[in-house]
Amino acid sequence: MTAVSQPLRRGFKAHAGRLALAVRNELGLAAADPLDPYALAELYGIPVLDLADPAMPREAVRHFTGPAADSFSGALVAVGSVRAIVENHVHDTRRRRATVAHEMAHVLLEHDFGLLVTGSGLCGTTATSVEREADELAGELLLPRDAARTAALRGWTDAAVARRFGVSKRLARWRLNATGARTIACRHRAKRPRFAAARTADDGIAGPGDVTVPDSGAVPVSGAVPVGDAVPVSGDSNSGTDPGSRSEPRHVGPS
């Protein structure tokens, strides 16, 4: 039987937006800058390991890097007072970035846990309230609502947004739709028929450019940085969370 997704508590989206803004400020990022989840984990002293680590049980590694690779994206584990993130290294870089962002969202929200596992349901598709909250915050960290609104007003495609912020097209679509960015852009154009989808740098905004996402998780950017008109969040749609692929929390389960 399919689990029913739990609604977010009242006011949580606004809280997630404020928290993500504060965290991104700590990293020295503007709304239009791509966030490096690995740098965020380092900032908070959270080690990021993968299944290739020699300490991982070999039988489990073979299972989750082979036939069940899609069912395990990552996990936040506690060993005494130490917390660490374990990611699945066989997944593509964008999915891994989303997974680390999701697990860091658990850390930032101070969720109680013994083991929180991410499967393949990120992008607002997980069932429990704890996982929904982590999805929401991870989405705000990776693609803030203001950045999503700006991109929609500029007429950027899912692929262009995904390249700019180092996320999957599925996650980009989730954010553009869930934040209301595309709805706002459509209404804006309806009121202003001559509105051009891509404005020039006169507004301080240029084209999305291509974002290279290296295996290290860093996201160097080439091209101008969009800033300006500022939108809401939740859900992804092309590859898996990439906000991540995730199942339900607390058992093996965005990508």
C-alpha positions in Angstrom: 0.0 0.0 0.0 1.3 3.4 -0.9 2.1 5.7 2.1 0.2 9.0 2.2 2.6 12.0 2.2 2.3 14.0 5.4 1.6 17.7 4.9 4.2 20.2 6.1 3.4 21.9 9.4 2.0 25.4 9.1 4.6 28.1 8.4 7.4 25.6 7.7 8.1 26.8 4.1 8.7 30.3 5.4 10.9 28.9 8.1 12.9 26.8 5.6 13.3 29.9 3.4 14.7 32.0 6.2 17.0 29.2 7.4 18.3 28.5 3.9 19.0 32.2 3.4 21.0 32.3 6.7 23.0 29.2 5.8 23.8 30.5 2.3 24.9 33.8 3.8 27.3 31.8 6.0 28.8 30.4 2.9 28.9 33.8 1.2 26.4 32.9 -1.4 23.9 35.2 -3.2 20.5 33.7 -4.2 21.7 33.1 -7.7 24.9 31.3 -6.7 25.0 27.5 -6.8 25.5 25.9 -3.4 28.2 23.2 -2.8 26.6 20.7 -0.3 30.0 19.2 0.5 31.3 22.7 1.5 28.2 23.0 3.7 28.9 19.6 5.4 32.5 20.7 6.0 31.4 24.0 7.5 29.3 22.1 10.0 31.9 19.4 10.7 29.9 16.6 9.2 32.2 14.0 7.4 30.9 12.7 4.0 31.7 9.1 3.3 30.7 6.8 0.5 30.1 3.1 0.1 33.6 2.6 -1.3 35.0 3.2 2.2 36.8 0.1 3.4 34.9 0.2 6.7 31.6 -0.4 4.9 30.2 -4.0 5.1 31.1 -5.6 1.8 27.9 -7.6 1.4 25.7 -4.5 1.9 28.0 -2.5 -0.5 27.6 -5.1 -3.3 23.8 -5.0 -2.8 23.4 -1.2 -2.8 25.9 -0.6 -5.6 24.4 -3.4 -7.7 20.8 -4.6 -8.0 19.5 -2.2 -5.3 21.5 0.8 -6.3 18.4 3.0 -6.8 16.9 2.2 -3.4 19.8 3.8 -1.4 21.0 7.3 -2.0 22.5 8.1 1.3 22.1 8.2 5.1 22.8 10.3 8.1 24.3 8.1 10.8 25.3 8.7 14.4 28.2 7.0 16.0 28.3 8.1 19.6 28.3 11.9 19.5 29.6 12.0 15.9 27.3 12.3 13.0 28.3 11.5 9.4 26.8 11.2 6.0 27.1 8.1 3.8 26.4 8.6 0.1 26.1 6.1 -2.7 29.1 6.8 -4.9 27.6 4.9 -8.0 25.0 7.6 -8.5 25.5 10.6 -10.8 27.0 13.8 -9.3 23.8 15.8 -9.3 21.9 13.1 -7.4 24.7 12.8 -4.9 24.7 16.6 -4.4 21.0 16.5 -3.7 21.4 13.6 -1.3 24.1 15.4 0.7 21.9 18.6 0.8 19.0 16.5 2.1 21.0 14.9 4.9 22.5 18.3 5.8 18.9 19.6 6.0 18.3 17.0 8.8 21.3 18.3 10.6 20.2 22.0 10.2 16.7 21.1 11.4 18.1 19.2 14.4 15.9 16.2 13.6 16.1 13.4 16.1 17.6 10.3 14.6 19.5 7.1 15.0 19.7 6.4 11.3 18.0 8.5 8.6 18.1 6.9 5.2 17.5 8.5 1.8 16.0 6.4 -1.0 14.7 7.6 -4.3 11.8 9.9 -3.5 13.2 13.4 -3.1 11.4 16.3 -4.7 8.5 16.4 -2.3 7.5 12.7 -2.8 8.4 11.2 0.6 5.8 10.3 3.1 6.9 11.3 6.6 6.9 14.8 7.9 10.6 14.6 8.9 11.6 13.7 5.3 9.2 16.2 3.8 10.9 18.9 5.9 14.3 17.8 4.8 13.2 17.8 1.2 11.8 21.4 1.5 15.0 22.8 3.1 17.3 21.0 0.7 15.3 22.5 -2.1 15.7 26.0 -0.7 19.4 25.4 -0.2 20.0 24.2 -3.7 17.6 26.4 -5.6 16.1 29.3 -3.5 12.6 30.5 -4.3 13.9 33.9 -5.3 16.3 32.3 -7.8 13.5 30.1 -9.1 11.3 33.1 -9.7 14.0 35.0 -11.4 14.7 32.1 -13.7 11.0 31.6 -14.6 10.6 35.3 -15.4 13.7 35.0 -17.6 12.0 32.1 -19.4 14.8 29.6 -18.5 14.1 25.9 -19.3 14.3 23.1 -16.7 17.6 22.1 -18.3 19.0 25.7 -18.1 18.1 26.0 -14.4 19.6 22.5 -13.7 22.9 23.5 -15.3 23.0 26.8 -13.5 22.5 25.3 -10.0 24.1 21.9 -10.5 20.9 19.9 -9.9 18.8 17.4 -11.9 16.2 18.6 -14.4 13.6 16.8 -12.2 14.6 18.9 -9.1 14.7 22.1 -11.2 11.2 21.4 -12.4 10.0 20.6 -8.9 11.3 23.9 -7.6 10.0 26.0 -10.5 6.5 24.5 -10.1 6.3 24.1 -6.3 7.5 27.6 -5.6 4.9 29.0 -7.9 7.6 30.6 -10.0 6.2 29.5 -13.4 2.7 30.5 -12.4 3.8 33.9 -11.4 5.8 34.2 -14.7 2.8 33.2 -16.8 0.6 35.8 -15.1 3.3 38.4 -15.5 3.5 37.8 -19.2 -0.3 37.8 -19.6 -0.3 41.3 -18.1 2.6 42.4 -20.2 2.4 40.7 -23.7 5.6 42.2 -24.8 7.6 40.9 -21.8 10.8 39.4 -23.1 11.7 36.0 -21.7 15.4 36.8 -21.6 16.3 40.3 -20.6 19.8 41.6 -21.0 22.5 42.4 -18.5 21.0 45.9 -18.2 18.9 44.4 -15.4 21.9 42.7 -13.9 20.8 39.4 -15.3 22.3 37.4 -18.1 21.8 34.0 -19.6 22.1 30.9 -17.3 25.4 29.7 -18.9 26.7 26.2 -18.3 27.6 25.0 -14.8 30.2 22.3 -14.6 29.5 19.8 -11.7 32.8 18.0 -10.9 32.9 14.8 -9.0 34.1 16.6 -5.9 30.7 18.2 -5.6 31.9 21.8 -6.2 30.0 23.8 -8.8 32.2 26.2 -10.7 30.2 28.5 -12.8 30.9 30.1 -16.2 28.7 32.9 -17.4 26.9 35.7 -15.8 25.0 35.4 -12.6 21.3 36.0 -12.6 19.9 38.2 -9.9 16.9 40.3 -9.5 13.2 39.7 -9.5 12.7 37.4 -7.0 9.4 32.5 -5.7 8.1 28.9 -3.3 9.4 25.2 -3.1 9.1 21.5 -3.2 9.4 18.4 -5.6 11.7 17.4 -8.5 11.1 15.7 -11.8 13.7 14.4 -14.0 16.2 12.2 -12.3 15.8 11.6 -8.7 16.6 14.2 -6.1 18.5 14.5 -7.2 16.8 16.5 -4.8 17.5 13.0 -4.4 16.1 9.7 -4.7 14.7 8.8 -1.5 12.3 6.5 0.1 11.0 6.8 3.6 13.2 7.9 6.5 14.5 5.7 9.1 14.7 2.7 6.8 16.4 2.0 3.5 14.8 3.7 1.1 15.8 11.5 -3.5 17.1 10.0 -6.1 
